[in-house]
Amino acid sequence: MFISRLSECREFLAGDHTVLRELLHPAKTSASIGYSLAHGKLNAGTRSKRHRLASSEVYYFLAGNGRFAIGHEAVTVGPGTVIYVPAGAIQWVENTGTAVLEFLCIVDPAWTSEDEVIVE
């Protein structure tokens, strides 16, 4: 059994300027997984940089309100919204609310900083 607690995971600023805590990552656990799972957040009035990953992603929004864009298409997101991002797609997320925008992000294969390309 492997257990991860958000409060025990180191917070870091990703290349896209979202604040992340990796909950699961194959390089950091004995669990036999090929994906990574992170908790992310953006403060009110901020947005991530436009970027793309070599991996596909699934975002699940926990709290707050915002907009999520893939390419030239943007949608409103809030608690309970799920977004699939294909590998290589240019994307960004913006906090349009007054509270922190929080989300979980599954990246498959697992996220690495080398696989993230900032395009702005």
VENCOR-V379131 format. One record per pair of residues at least 6 apart in sequence whose C-alpha atoms are under 7 Angstrom apart, sorted by the first residue. I is the first residue (numbers start at 1). J is the second residue. Records with the same first field share a line. If there is no record, write none. Layout:
I=J, J
This chain:
2=31
4=23
6=23
9=21, 22, 23
10=21
11=19, 20, 21
12=19, 20, 21
13=19, 20
14=20
16=48, 49, 50, 51, 118
17=48, 49
18=40, 41, 42, 48
19=40, 41, 42
20=38, 39, 40, 41
21=38, 39, 40
22=37, 38, 39
23=37, 38, 39
24=36, 37, 38
25=35, 36, 37, 110
26=32, 33, 34, 35, 36
34=108, 109, 110
35=106, 107, 108, 109, 110
36=106, 107, 108, 110, 111
37=104, 105, 106, 107
38=104, 105, 106
39=103, 104, 105
40=102, 103, 104
41=100, 101, 102, 103
42=95, 100, 101, 102
43=95, 99, 100, 101
44=95, 96, 97, 98, 99, 100
45=95, 96
46=94, 95
47=93, 94, 95
48=92, 93, 94
49=92, 118, 120
50=90, 91, 92, 118, 119, 120
51=90, 91, 92, 116, 117, 118, 119
52=88, 89, 90, 91, 116, 117, 118
53=87, 88, 115, 116, 117
54=87, 88, 115, 116
55=87, 88, 107, 108, 109
56=85, 86, 87, 107, 108
57=84, 85, 86, 105, 106, 107, 108
58=82, 83, 84, 85, 105, 106, 107
59=82, 83, 84, 103, 104, 105, 106
60=80, 81, 82, 83, 103, 104, 105
61=78, 79, 80, 81, 82, 102, 103, 104
62=79, 80, 102, 103
63=78, 79, 101, 102
64=78, 79, 97, 99, 100, 101, 102
65=77, 78, 95, 96, 97, 101
66=76, 77, 78, 94, 95, 96, 97
67=74, 75, 76, 77, 93, 94, 95, 96
68=74, 75, 76, 77, 92, 93, 94
69=75, 91, 92, 93
70=89, 90, 91, 92
71=89, 90, 91
95=101
